[in-house]
């Protein structure tokens, strides 16, 4: 199956700093990337959708200036949490769509656990 | 907007027994996909089974099968011969087939415990 690599798997940072999370499709071209956030014991909530070469579309309530998403190539999307605060501590997961995938399946990265002190 | 409802926050099953996890969804679309994902403590999302809405036949993957009732908008997951490794969080998810760049919409999840 298609592989999506997400890095780093966990990161601890100080309040006010910025953190970048990378999501790479290793063996396919990801035409669309989705970024989700998951708080402890909760479900995955969509943050934004990004199509390669276009600006990301953010869900209501997600600050686009705080969560910067870049999808500059068909194999890489990045999420940058700017001026992180403790309330941004969460588990962030990317998922990618391959135009070759059947049955609507999306492929998930391993997730990144962010802790802001 | 589509919604997915999982009414069982927690379920438990005896090892080797069968358990059914419930899922209902709300949509006005006729063409879509439905999925069950497993999330173990590692938090990696693992696809368990998928169903295309246009297919009447229920999907089956080894010990996992679904009961897809399109008119009732119900999509339950049956796990047969439960194993200790099945213990995890299970999410039901909906994805529109209207366009290629539609996201997955998740239910709140059901935490499954398997008792030895």
Interface residues (C-beta under 8 A of the other chain):
Chain A: X31 X32 X34 X38 X42 X43 X44 X45 X46 X49 X51 X91 X93 X95 X97 X99 X103 X104 X105 X106 X108 X110 X111 X113
Chain B: X32 X33 X35 X42 X43 X44 X45 X47 X50 X52 X91 X95 X97 X100 X101 X103 X104 X105 X106 X107 X108 X109
